[in-house]
Amino acid sequence: MNPLLAFFVLVIFLFTSCSEEQKIYSDADAAKLINRELLKDVHIVYSDSAKIELRIVAPEMIRYTESAMEKEEFPKGLQAFIYDDQNQLVNTLASKYAIRVRSEGKTYLRDSVVFSSVNQEVLKTSELIWNENLGKISTDKFVRIIRKEELIQGYGFETDQHFRKGTIKAIDAIIPANKLYKEEHP
């Protein structure tokens, strides 16, 4: 094979294999992004004193840039990974939609919200509201907490932002009797 021809074939192959597909936005799509920033494959890390506290991963984020409407929207959902003081993963949180409204100091997580702890506890609900100013997470929606041998469900839930101790307002639980009462006879 001619070395010059082989070189051109290699160059054409490299250009076609390395090209990244660019999405072309229509005028209507571009108009929707006025005063907004569209970010893809988002990875956000919050840390304090070189210790990771929270890591957020999302396929897409829209940042509203107007000062009166500062917010971040996650229209395709997000996953949050929560760490302890030793940088160990302790909790995960996921939802199919989320929006953080800076002026309110609140983040709203909606649609299939799932919180999981390393203790294999899972909380499922349709909505959670994180009040950053108060350090509280709450909902007035139906919640289900699944543990190894028990299921707790009800309406209304509140906890601290680390999910250490929570309260369900109207509760309905399935708890094994051996957890409620100790048998007195061996």
N, C-alpha and C positions, 0 to 999 in steps of 0.2 A: 504494500500500500504506500502511496506517495506520502512522505512525511508532512508536506504542506497541507494536503487534504486531511490527514489525520488530525493535525493541529486545529484546522477550522471546524471539524466535526466535534472535537473536544470543547472548543470555545462555545459553539452553539449549544452543546449539551449543558455546559456549566451555566450559561445565561438562562436557559429555559428551566433548569432544575433549581436554580437559586432565586428565581423571581418570586416575590411575595404577592399574593393576590390582593389587590386594593379594591375595596368596596367603593363604588361610585354612588354618591347620594343624589337623589332627585332634588329638585328645587323645594318640593314640599317637605322632604326629610330635613333639608338644610334649614328651612324656615322654623322647624320645630326646635332647632338647636340654637336659636338666637338667645344670647345671654346665658348659654349653657356650655359646659364642657362634657364631651362624651369620652369616657375612658374605658378601655377594654382590658380584660384579664388583670383585674385590680388585685394588688397585694398590699395591704396596709399593716404596719406594725406599730403598736403603741408600747412605749417602754418608759421606765423610770429608773434612773441611776443604773443604766446598762442592763436592766432586767426586763425581759419581755413580759408585759401584762396581758396583751390582747393582740391577736393577729386575725385580720379579716381578709377573706378571699372571695372575690365575686367575678362573674363573667363580664359584668358591665356596671358602670356607675355613671350617673349624670349629676354633675355638680352645677347647681344654679349659682350664677355669679353676681346677680343683682344684690346689692347690700340689704335691701328690704326683704329679700326672699332667700337668704343663704340657707341652702340645704343640700344634702346628698341623697340621691335616690338610687336604689338598687332594684331596677325593674325585673331583673332575672334572678333575684334572690342573692343570698350571701351565706357564707359559713364563717363562724367566729370560733376561734380557738383561744381559751382562757387559761392562763398559766398562774402558778403560785410563785412564792418568793424565791424558790430554788429553780425557777425556769422549767418546772415540770408541768405538763399538760394536765389540767384537772377537770375541765368542762369543755363541751362543744355546744354550739348553738347554731341552728340553721333555719332558714325560712325561704319561701319562694318569692317574697317581696319585702323590702324594707325602705324606710325613709327616715333620715335624721334631720330634724328641724333645729338649727342652731339657736335661733332666737328663743325657742321654748326650752332648750336644753333637754330635748326628748328624742328618742329613737323609737319608731313604731315598726314592729316586726309582724308581718301578716302572712297568712296562707301557709298552712302546714308547718307551723313552728314546732321545732323539736329541740329540746335541751337534754343533753346526756352528760352524766357525770362518770368519773372513773370508777365510782362505786356501783356501776351498772344500774343507776336510777335514770329513768327517762320520763320527762315531762312533755306532753303533747297538748297543743291548743291551737286555736285559729288566730290568736293575736296576743302579743306581749308588748307592753310599753315600758321602756327603760327611761326613768327620770334621772338623768345624770346629776342634776343639782342636788337631789335628795338621796341619791345612791339607792333607789328603790326600783324594783321591777314588779309590774302588776298587770292584771287583766280582770275584766268583769265577765269574760267568756267562759265557756265550758273548758275544764282542764282534766287531764288524766295523768296520774303519776303511776308509773309501773316500776315495781321493785321486784326483787327475787321471788318472794312468795306472797306478794300482796298487790292489790290494785286499789288506788284511791282516786276518786273522781268527784267532781262537783263544779260549782260555779263560783267564780271570783277567786283570785289568787294574788298573794303579795309576798315578796321576799326581798332580802338585801341583794345588791348587785352581784354578790359572789355566790348566791343561791345556798347560803349556809343554813338558814332557818326560814321556812315558809309557812303561810297560813292559807287554808282554803276556807272561804266564807260559808258556803252551803255544801256540806260534804256528804258523800255516799261512798262507803268503803267496803272492800272485801278483804278481810284480814283473817288469817288462820287462827283458830281458837287457841292453839298452843302459844301464840304470841300474846294473847290477851290474858289468859289464865294459866297459872302454873298448876300442874297436877300434884296433888298432895300425896298420892299413893304411887310407889315405884312400879 
